[in-house]
Amino acid sequence: MRTADLDLLFVAGLNGSGPDHWQTRWRSRLPTARLVEQADWDRPKLSHWVRAIVEACEAARRPIVLVAHSLGVTTVAHAAPLLPEGAVKGAFLVAPPSDETLVAVGAGEFAPTPSAPLPFASLLIASRNDPHGAYSFAETKASQWGSRLVAAGEAGHINADSGHGPWPEGLVQFAAFIKGL
């Protein structure tokens, strides 16, 4: 598949993705990309965040690829069983936070992170030194979800604060993932 044939729905994490975040940069360059808006980026409510993803998927007109970071990954896992059957072709999931982190940042209702297999293809990218989620947690989730796991090395939380503004390595992984759908 090509990105032009898809609705690319970006699912940001806690506090959204700022102007230097790779999600924001990629969205600005991909004409079929849009952000799944949340009513409150700073005080997440599980039912609201899940509903926003479901509604964005219901409004899509082409096959969907979800592009999620951090709490967005957790939200995609919660939303997966509610999404229109067959509409989502894949999910590109980056830096899932641990359940302990969810509780610590005030998003405890998102824990525990779902363990059911995802009903679509998925690629999970995780860092070996993410302060918000141990690599072993990502390994477990990838196994449970049926996701292919890619180790990003020691990349922190794979966000602008860890030096991943444009994140060209991620874009290469994303392009290969899309091509394989």
VEXMIBA-509580 format. One line per 10 residues: number of its first residue (from 1); their letters; for each residue x, y, z of C-alpha. Coordinates in nm, 2 decimals, padded with zeros to 4 digits. Example, Ala and Ser with C-alpha at 12.3 -4.5 7.8 and 13.67 -1.06 7.14 Angstrom:
REM residues 2
1) AS) 01.23,-00.45,00.78; 01.37,-00.11,00.71
This chain:
REM residues 181
1) MRTADLDLLF) 00.00,00.00,00.00; 00.10,00.36,-00.03; 00.03,00.64,00.21; -00.19,00.82,-00.05; -00.42,00.52,-00.04; -00.47,00.54,00.34; -00.62,00.75,00.61; -00.33,00.79,00.85; -00.47,00.86,01.20; -00.22,00.99,01.44
11) VAGLNGSGPD) -00.29,00.91,01.81; -00.07,01.12,02.04; 00.00,01.06,02.40; -00.03,01.26,02.72; -00.01,01.63,02.65; -00.03,01.58,02.28; 00.26,01.60,02.04; 00.43,01.93,02.03; 00.57,02.11,01.72; 00.91,01.93,01.74
21) HWQTRWRSRL) 00.76,01.58,01.79; 00.81,01.33,01.50; 00.43,01.28,01.49; 00.37,01.65,01.42; 00.65,01.66,01.17; 00.53,01.35,00.98; 00.16,01.47,00.98; 00.27,01.80,00.82; 00.43,01.61,00.53; 00.17,01.34,00.47
31) PTARLVEQAD) -00.14,01.47,00.29; -00.38,01.20,00.41; -00.27,01.23,00.78; -00.47,01.38,01.06; -00.46,01.39,01.43; -00.72,01.22,01.64; -00.81,01.51,01.86; -00.87,01.47,02.23; -01.09,01.71,02.44; -00.83,01.72,02.71
41) WDRPKLSHWV) -00.47,01.63,02.64; -00.35,01.69,03.00; -00.62,01.50,03.19; -00.69,01.19,02.99; -01.02,01.01,03.04; -01.02,00.66,02.89; -01.37,00.66,02.76; -01.33,00.99,02.59; -00.99,00.90,02.43; -01.12,00.57,02.31
51) RAIVEACEAA) -01.44,00.73,02.17; -01.23,00.98,01.98; -01.04,00.70,01.80; -01.36,00.51,01.72; -01.52,00.82,01.58; -01.22,00.91,01.37; -01.21,00.55,01.23; -01.59,00.56,01.15; -01.54,00.89,00.97; -01.25,00.76,00.76
61) RRPIVLVAHS) -01.31,00.70,00.39; -01.01,00.49,00.30; -00.83,00.20,00.48; -00.68,00.32,00.80; -00.34,00.30,00.96; -00.31,00.42,01.32; 00.02,00.59,01.42; 00.04,00.60,01.80; 00.29,00.71,02.05; 00.30,00.65,02.43
71) LGVTTVAHAA) -00.04,00.68,02.59; -00.18,00.67,02.24; -00.05,00.32,02.20; -00.24,00.21,02.52; -00.55,00.39,02.39; -00.53,00.20,02.06; -00.51,-00.13,02.25; -00.83,-00.03,02.44; -01.01,00.09,02.13; -00.92,-00.20,01.91
81) PLLPEGAVKG) -01.22,-00.43,01.98; -01.46,-00.13,01.92; -01.32,-00.03,01.58; -01.52,-00.09,01.26; -01.44,-00.44,01.14; -01.18,-00.45,00.87; -01.14,-00.07,00.85; -00.80,-00.06,01.02; -00.53,-00.22,00.81; -00.25,-00.17,01.06
91) AFLVAPPSDE) -00.10,00.02,01.36; 00.24,00.17,01.39; 00.29,00.17,01.77; 00.58,00.35,01.94; 00.70,00.36,02.30; 00.42,00.20,02.50; 00.42,00.32,02.87; 00.42,00.07,03.15; 00.11,00.03,03.37; 00.32,00.18,03.66
101) TLVAVGAGEF) 00.39,00.49,03.45; 00.02,00.52,03.36; -00.07,00.53,03.73; 00.22,00.77,03.81; 00.12,01.03,03.55; -00.25,01.03,03.64; -00.38,00.80,03.37; -00.43,00.50,03.60; -00.77,00.42,03.45; -00.59,00.32,03.13
111) APTPSAPLPF) -00.42,00.04,03.33; -00.39,-00.25,03.30; -00.29,-00.22,02.93; -00.50,-00.47,02.73; -00.35,-00.80,02.64; -00.59,-00.92,02.38; -00.45,-00.98,02.03; -00.50,-00.68,01.80; -00.73,-00.75,01.51; -00.50,-00.59,01.25
121) ASLLIASRND) -00.13,-00.59,01.16; 00.09,-00.40,01.40; 00.45,-00.30,01.44; 00.57,-00.20,01.79; 00.88,00.00,01.83; 01.04,00.03,02.17; 01.35,00.17,02.33; 01.58,-00.03,02.56; 01.61,00.27,02.80; 01.26,00.43,02.78
131) PHGAYSFAET) 01.20,00.60,03.12; 00.83,00.54,03.08; 00.82,00.17,02.98; 01.07,-00.11,03.02; 01.17,-00.30,02.71; 01.05,-00.62,02.87; 00.70,-00.46,02.90; 00.71,-00.39,02.52; 00.82,-00.75,02.45; 00.53,-00.88,02.65
141) KASQWGSRLV) 00.28,-00.65,02.48; 00.42,-00.73,02.13; 00.38,-01.10,02.21; 00.02,-01.06,02.34; -00.09,-00.83,02.06; 00.07,-01.03,01.78; 00.28,-00.73,01.69; 00.62,-00.74,01.53; 00.87,-00.59,01.77; 01.15,-00.36,01.67
151) AAGEAGHINA) 01.42,-00.25,01.91; 01.51,00.11,01.87; 01.83,00.08,02.07; 01.88,00.33,02.36; 01.64,00.59,02.23; 01.47,00.72,02.55; 01.10,00.78,02.50; 01.14,00.83,02.12; 01.01,01.18,02.14; 01.15,01.53,02.09
161) DSGHGPWPEG) 01.29,01.54,02.44; 01.50,01.23,02.36; 01.63,01.39,02.03; 01.38,01.23,01.80; 01.22,01.53,01.63; 01.22,01.42,01.26; 01.31,01.06,01.35; 01.42,00.95,01.00; 01.49,00.59,01.13; 01.13,00.57,01.23
171) LVQFAAFIKG) 01.01,00.70,00.90; 01.21,00.42,00.72; 01.04,00.16,00.95; 00.70,00.32,00.88; 00.74,00.32,00.51; 00.84,-00.05,00.52; 00.54,-00.13,00.74; 00.30,00.05,00.50; 00.45,-00.12,00.20; 00.40,-00.46,00.36
181) L) 00.03,-00.41,00.43
